[in-house]
């Protein structure tokens, strides 16, 4: 695991009260006696009936079966790894199709949509060439994985640092997690790649060095058939499709990768969406890519208030990038001890202070990076909780 991880960074109460019943003896008036006795008998009988009815009602309420409490689909742990200031959050993939001989560690990425994984170890070596995956006809099924002839290229990063994956649309059941806890999807669409290219250096990268578990909303830009692997789970009536990410433990990052239980909850229960303090943000829909994870906000630092959109991205390992077209230079670091505040249109606010070895922040011109968004790195998630509702298309943010 080490080598692979570091290769990329009501109760019912009845008071039964005993009453003293006086015996009425009226010797001179038998008729009156009969009337009184008759009335008493009627009263007693009616009271007994009502008491029995009340008791029965209470007994039924007391023994009624309570409604089941909604439960999420699963709660899983993730691995936290780092190399210097660069941090990664990994989710283990222990089975794809019928192939479960190895565990692959994928970057848990809120900034992209769709699961990508290297074909090496999943398909026979004879099917994987330098020019692509061999598919006869429209598709072929091997090891429980259906590989289609639809090809694409997926890019990560920006124009200054880009990684590209070359591969095919495929379908398979996927087991998420490992011996510490796991759950298995239905047959879902994934991106199976055969080659990884570092555009900057022009060199191919090692197999499985850029496996990505993209949990963002919408669909993949590479192929609209691919969505977040977590969005395909069938949920119970009172459970909403989505996930919740607990605050990441900053002290648990290690070079070997530390397993932290309970970080990821799959499936949202009513309490998650009602009383747990998340500030909810409606997502915008676009023709390409579907619902976007970008949230309108104002970023403030050194007296500047910059309007823009923010991507909260677990897939960015270290440095936050503030997009500002009016920046003095194409790209420059904010000095240590600079206070940065973000405020969204829905009232969520977060403030942090830059440090020389943590929360490093760059101000860059979008014309230089090729990306108009402000992108917050994994460091944001060490102070805040994150929620994504796939059904109602909302992102929740919560200070913690």
C-alpha positions as CSV (number, residue, x, y, z in Angstrom):
1,X,0.0,0.0,0.0
2,X,2.8,2.4,0.9
3,X,4.5,2.4,-2.5
4,X,1.2,2.9,-4.3
5,X,-0.1,5.6,-2.0
6,X,3.0,7.6,-2.3
7,X,3.3,7.2,-6.0
8,X,0.8,10.2,-6.2
9,X,-0.2,12.4,-3.7
10,X,-44.2,7.7,24.8
11,X,-45.0,5.9,27.7
12,X,-48.7,5.2,28.4
13,X,-49.6,5.6,32.1
14,X,-53.0,4.6,33.5
15,X,-53.8,5.5,37.1
16,X,-56.0,2.6,38.3
17,X,-57.8,4.4,41.2
18,X,-59.8,2.2,43.6
19,X,-63.1,3.8,44.5
20,X,-65.2,3.1,47.7
21,X,-68.6,2.0,46.6
22,X,-71.4,2.5,49.1
23,X,-74.2,0.0,49.3
24,X,-77.5,1.8,49.1
25,X,-80.2,0.2,51.2
26,X,-83.6,1.8,50.9
27,X,-86.1,-0.4,52.7
28,X,-89.2,1.7,52.4
29,X,-89.2,2.3,48.7
30,X,-88.5,-0.9,46.7
31,X,-89.1,0.9,43.4
32,X,-86.6,3.6,44.3
33,X,-84.2,1.0,45.4
34,X,-84.6,-0.8,42.1
35,X,-84.1,2.5,40.2
36,X,-81.0,3.3,42.2
37,X,-79.6,-0.2,41.9
38,X,-80.4,-0.2,38.2
39,X,-78.7,3.2,37.8
40,X,-75.7,2.0,39.8
41,X,-75.4,-1.2,37.7
42,X,-75.6,0.9,34.6
43,X,-72.9,3.2,35.9
44,X,-70.6,0.4,36.9
45,X,-71.0,-1.5,33.6
46,X,-70.3,1.7,31.6
47,X,-67.3,2.5,33.7
48,X,-65.9,-1.0,33.3
49,X,-66.4,-0.8,29.6
50,X,-64.6,2.6,29.4
51,X,-61.8,1.4,31.6
52,X,-61.3,-1.7,29.5
53,X,-61.3,0.4,26.3
54,X,-58.8,2.8,27.8
55,X,-56.6,0.1,29.0
56,X,-56.7,-1.7,25.6
57,X,-55.8,1.6,23.8
58,X,-52.9,2.2,26.1
59,X,-51.7,-1.3,25.8
60,X,-51.7,-1.1,22.0
61,X,-49.8,2.2,22.0
62,X,-47.2,0.8,24.5
63,X,-46.6,-2.3,22.4
64,X,-46.6,-0.6,19.0
65,X,-43.5,-1.1,16.9
66,X,-41.5,2.2,16.4
67,X,-40.8,3.4,13.0
68,X,-37.3,2.3,11.7
69,X,-34.7,5.0,12.0
70,X,-33.2,5.9,8.5
71,X,-29.7,4.7,8.1
72,X,-27.0,5.6,5.6
73,X,-25.8,3.0,3.1
74,X,-22.4,2.8,4.6
75,X,-19.8,4.7,6.6
76,X,-16.2,4.1,5.5
77,X,-12.7,5.1,6.5
78,X,-10.2,6.8,4.2
79,X,-6.4,6.9,4.1
80,X,-4.5,10.1,4.8
81,X,-1.1,10.4,3.3
82,X,1.4,13.2,2.7
83,X,4.8,14.1,1.4
84,X,5.9,17.4,2.9
85,X,3.1,19.9,2.5
86,X,1.4,17.8,-0.2
87,X,-1.5,15.8,1.2
88,X,-3.7,13.2,-0.3
89,X,-7.0,11.5,0.7
90,X,-7.3,8.0,-0.6
91,X,-10.2,5.5,-0.9
92,X,-9.3,1.9,-1.4
93,X,-10.8,-0.1,-4.3
94,X,-10.6,-3.8,-3.4
95,X,-12.5,-5.3,-6.3
96,X,-13.5,-4.3,-9.9
97,X,-15.7,-6.8,-11.7
98,X,-14.4,-10.2,-10.5
99,X,-10.8,-8.9,-10.0
100,X,-9.9,-8.6,-6.4
101,X,-6.3,-9.8,-6.1
102,X,-5.0,-6.3,-5.3
103,X,-6.2,-3.2,-3.5
104,X,-5.8,0.0,-5.4
105,X,-5.8,3.4,-3.7
106,X,-7.7,6.1,-5.6
107,X,-7.6,9.8,-4.9
108,X,-10.8,10.9,-3.2
109,X,-11.7,13.9,-5.4
110,X,-14.6,16.3,-4.9
111,X,-13.3,18.4,-7.8
112,X,-14.0,15.9,-10.6
113,X,-16.7,13.4,-11.5
114,X,-16.3,9.8,-12.3
115,X,-14.0,6.9,-11.3
116,X,-10.9,6.3,-13.3
117,X,-8.6,3.3,-12.9
118,X,-5.7,1.8,-14.7
119,X,-6.5,-1.3,-16.7
120,X,-3.2,-2.9,-15.5
121,X,-4.0,-5.9,-13.3
122,X,-7.7,-5.8,-14.2
123,X,-7.5,-6.9,-17.9
124,X,-5.2,-9.4,-19.5
125,X,-1.9,-7.9,-20.5
126,X,-2.6,-9.0,-24.1
127,X,-5.5,-6.5,-24.3
128,X,-3.4,-3.5,-23.2
129,X,-1.2,-1.9,-25.9
130,X,0.7,1.4,-26.2
131,X,-2.1,2.6,-28.6
132,X,-5.1,1.5,-26.6
133,X,-7.2,-1.3,-25.2
134,X,-8.1,-4.0,-27.7
135,X,-11.9,-4.2,-28.1
136,X,-13.5,-6.4,-30.8
137,X,-16.8,-4.9,-31.9
138,X,-18.8,-2.6,-29.7
139,X,-17.7,-4.1,-26.4
140,X,-16.0,-7.0,-24.8
141,X,-16.5,-8.5,-21.3
142,X,-13.5,-9.8,-19.4
143,X,-13.2,-10.5,-15.7
144,X,-16.6,-9.1,-15.1
145,X,-15.7,-5.8,-16.7
146,X,-17.4,-4.7,-19.9
147,X,-15.1,-2.5,-21.9
148,X,-16.7,-0.5,-24.7
149,X,-15.0,0.9,-27.9
150,X,-15.8,4.5,-26.8
151,X,-12.5,6.2,-26.1
152,X,-11.6,9.5,-24.5
153,X,-8.9,11.6,-22.8
154,X,-9.4,12.9,-19.3
155,X,-7.2,15.8,-18.1
156,X,-6.4,16.9,-14.5
157,X,-4.8,20.1,-13.3
158,X,-4.4,23.2,-15.4
159,X,-2.4,24.5,-18.4
160,X,0.7,24.9,-16.2
161,X,0.6,21.4,-14.8
162,X,-1.6,18.8,-16.5
163,X,-1.9,15.0,-16.3
164,X,-3.8,13.2,-19.1
165,X,-5.4,9.7,-19.0
166,X,-6.2,7.8,-22.2
167,X,-8.8,5.1,-22.1
168,X,-12.3,3.6,-22.6
169,X,-15.7,3.8,-21.1
170,X,-16.3,0.6,-19.2
171,X,-18.9,-1.0,-16.8
172,X,-18.3,-3.0,-13.6
173,X,-19.4,-3.6,-10.1
174,X,-16.9,-2.0,-7.7
175,X,-16.1,-2.8,-4.1
176,X,-15.2,0.4,-2.2
177,X,-13.1,-0.1,0.9
178,X,-11.0,-2.9,2.3
179,X,-10.8,-5.2,5.3
180,X,-11.6,-2.2,7.6
181,X,-15.1,-1.9,6.0
182,X,-16.5,-1.9,2.5
183,X,-19.6,-1.7,0.3
184,X,-20.2,-2.8,-3.3
185,X,-21.9,-0.8,-6.0
186,X,-24.2,-2.1,-8.7
187,X,-22.7,-2.3,-12.2
188,X,-21.6,1.3,-12.9
189,X,-19.8,3.2,-15.6
190,X,-16.1,3.9,-15.0
191,X,-13.2,5.1,-17.1
192,X,-10.6,2.4,-17.7
193,X,-7.3,3.9,-18.8
194,X,-4.2,2.4,-20.4
195,X,-1.8,5.3,-20.4
196,X,-1.0,8.3,-18.2
197,X,0.9,11.3,-19.6
198,X,2.5,14.1,-17.7
199,X,2.0,16.9,-20.3
200,X,4.7,19.1,-18.8
201,X,7.5,16.6,-19.0
202,X,6.0,14.6,-21.9
203,X,6.7,11.3,-20.0
204,X,4.3,8.5,-19.3
205,X,3.6,7.8,-15.7
206,X,3.6,4.4,-13.8
207,X,0.5,2.3,-13.8
208,X,-2.2,3.2,-11.2
209,X,-0.3,6.4,-10.3
210,X,-3.3,8.5,-11.1
211,X,-6.4,6.5,-10.2
212,X,-9.1,9.0,-9.3
213,X,-12.4,8.5,-7.4
214,X,-14.3,11.6,-8.6
215,X,-17.4,12.2,-6.4
216,X,-18.4,15.6,-7.8
217,X,-21.9,16.3,-9.1
218,X,-22.9,16.2,-12.8
219,X,-21.2,14.0,-15.3
220,X,-17.7,13.6,-16.6
221,X,-16.6,15.9,-19.4
222,X,-14.9,12.9,-21.1
223,X,-18.1,10.9,-21.4
224,X,-21.6,11.9,-20.2
225,X,-22.4,8.3,-19.3
226,X,-20.0,8.6,-16.3
227,X,-21.1,10.1,-13.0
228,X,-19.9,9.9,-9.5
229,X,-19.6,6.2,-8.3
230,X,-21.4,7.2,-5.1
231,X,-24.4,8.5,-7.1
232,X,-25.5,5.1,-8.3
233,X,-26.4,3.6,-5.0
234,X,-30.1,2.8,-4.5
235,X,-31.4,4.4,-1.3
236,X,-34.3,3.7,1.0
237,X,-37.3,6.0,1.0
238,X,-36.0,8.5,3.7
239,X,-32.4,8.4,2.6
240,X,-31.1,10.9,0.0
241,X,-28.5,10.1,-2.6
242,X,-25.3,11.8,-1.6
243,X,-22.4,11.7,0.8
244,X,-21.0,13.5,3.8
245,X,-17.3,14.0,4.5
246,X,-16.3,14.5,8.1
247,X,-13.5,16.9,9.0
248,X,-10.2,15.4,8.0
249,X,-7.8,14.9,10.8
250,X,-4.8,17.0,10.0
251,X,-2.6,15.1,12.6
252,X,-3.2,11.8,10.8
253,X,-1.4,12.5,7.6
254,X,1.7,10.3,7.3
255,X,4.1,9.2,4.7
256,X,2.9,5.6,4.9
257,X,-0.8,6.5,4.8
258,X,-2.9,6.4,7.9
259,X,-6.4,4.8,8.0
260,X,-9.0,7.1,9.6
261,X,-12.3,5.5,10.2
262,X,-15.7,7.1,9.7
263,X,-14.7,9.9,7.4
264,X,-17.0,9.1,4.6
265,X,-20.8,8.5,5.0
266,X,-22.6,7.3,1.8
267,X,-26.3,8.2,1.8
268,X,-27.9,11.2,3.6
269,X,-30.5,10.8,6.3
270,X,-33.0,13.6,7.2
271,X,-30.9,14.9,10.1
272,X,-28.0,15.5,7.7
273,X,-30.2,17.9,5.6
274,X,-32.1,19.5,8.4
275,X,-30.5,20.1,11.8
276,X,-26.8,19.4,11.5
277,X,-25.6,23.0,10.7
278,X,-24.7,22.7,7.1
279,X,-25.1,25.8,5.0
280,X,-26.7,24.6,1.8
281,X,-25.8,25.9,-1.7
282,X,-27.9,25.3,-4.8
283,X,-25.9,24.2,-7.8
284,X,-26.1,25.6,-11.3
285,X,-26.7,23.4,-14.3
286,X,-24.8,23.6,-17.6
287,X,-25.3,21.8,-20.9
288,X,-21.8,20.3,-20.7
289,X,-21.0,18.6,-17.5
290,X,-24.4,19.0,-15.9
291,X,-24.5,20.3,-12.3
292,X,-21.4,22.3,-11.4
293,X,-19.6,22.1,-7.9
294,X,-18.5,25.7,-8.2
295,X,-20.1,28.0,-5.6
296,X,-20.3,31.9,-6.0
297,X,-18.4,33.7,-3.2
298,X,-16.2,36.6,-2.4
299,X,-12.5,36.1,-1.5
300,X,-10.9,38.7,0.7
301,X,-7.2,39.2,1.4
302,X,-4.9,42.2,2.0
303,X,-7.8,44.7,1.5
304,X,-8.9,43.1,-1.8
305,X,-12.4,41.7,-2.2
306,X,-12.5,39.4,-5.2
307,X,-15.9,38.1,-6.5
308,X,-15.7,34.7,-8.1
309,X,-16.6,31.0,-7.9
310,X,-14.9,28.5,-5.6
311,X,-14.2,24.8,-6.1
312,X,-13.7,23.0,-2.8
313,X,-11.3,20.3,-4.0
314,X,-10.0,17.4,-2.0
315,X,-8.0,16.5,-5.2
316,X,-5.8,19.6,-4.9
317,X,-3.0,18.4,-2.6
318,X,-1.5,21.5,-1.1
319,X,-1.8,25.0,-2.5
320,X,-5.0,27.1,-2.8
321,X,-5.2,29.2,-5.9
322,X,-7.2,32.5,-5.8
323,X,-8.2,33.6,-9.3
324,X,-7.8,37.4,-9.7
325,X,-7.5,38.8,-13.2
326,X,-6.3,42.1,-11.6
327,X,-3.4,40.5,-9.8
328,X,-0.1,42.3,-10.1
329,X,1.6,39.3,-11.7
330,X,0.6,36.0,-13.4
331,X,1.2,34.1,-10.2
332,X,2.5,34.9,-6.8
333,X,2.4,33.5,-3.2
334,X,0.7,35.4,-0.5
335,X,3.1,36.1,2.4
336,X,3.0,34.0,5.5
337,X,0.5,35.3,8.1
338,X,-1.8,36.7,5.5
339,X,-5.5,36.5,6.5
340,X,-7.8,35.1,3.9
341,X,-11.6,35.0,4.2
342,X,-14.2,33.5,1.9
343,X,-17.9,34.4,2.2
344,X,-20.6,32.6,0.0
345,X,-23.9,34.1,-1.1
346,X,-25.7,31.8,1.3
347,X,-23.7,33.1,4.4
348,X,-21.1,30.4,4.9
349,X,-17.8,32.1,6.0
350,X,-14.3,30.7,6.6
351,X,-11.1,32.4,7.6
352,X,-7.6,31.1,7.7
353,X,-4.1,32.4,7.9
354,X,-1.4,31.4,5.5
355,X,1.7,29.7,6.7
356,X,5.0,28.9,5.2
357,X,4.4,25.2,5.5
358,X,0.6,24.9,5.5
359,X,-2.3,26.7,3.9
360,X,-0.1,28.1,1.2
361,X,-2.0,30.3,-1.2
362,X,-1.2,31.7,-4.6
363,X,-2.9,34.6,-6.4
364,X,-3.0,34.0,-10.1
365,X,-4.5,35.4,-13.2
366,X,-7.0,33.1,-14.9
367,X,-5.4,34.0,-18.2
368,X,-2.2,32.4,-16.9
369,X,-3.7,29.2,-15.3
370,X,-6.5,28.7,-17.9
371,X,-9.0,28.3,-15.0
372,X,-11.3,31.2,-13.9
373,X,-12.1,29.5,-10.6
374,X,-10.7,29.9,-7.1
375,X,-9.7,26.4,-6.0
376,X,-9.4,25.5,-2.3
377,X,-7.1,22.6,-1.6
378,X,-7.4,19.7,0.8
379,X,-6.4,22.0,3.6
380,X,-10.0,23.4,3.7
381,X,-11.3,20.0,4.6
382,X,-9.1,19.8,7.8
383,X,-11.3,22.7,9.3
384,X,-14.7,22.1,7.7
385,X,-17.2,19.4,6.9
386,X,-18.6,18.9,3.4
387,X,-21.9,17.4,2.1
388,X,-23.1,16.7,-1.4
389,X,-26.8,16.0,-2.2
390,X,-27.0,14.4,-5.6
391,X,-30.8,14.3,-5.6
392,X,-31.5,18.0,-4.9
393,X,-28.3,19.2,-6.4
394,X,-26.8,21.0,-3.4
395,X,-23.5,21.3,-1.6
396,X,-23.4,21.8,2.2
397,X,-20.6,23.4,4.0
398,X,-20.1,23.5,7.8
399,X,-17.5,25.0,10.0
400,X,-16.0,22.6,12.5
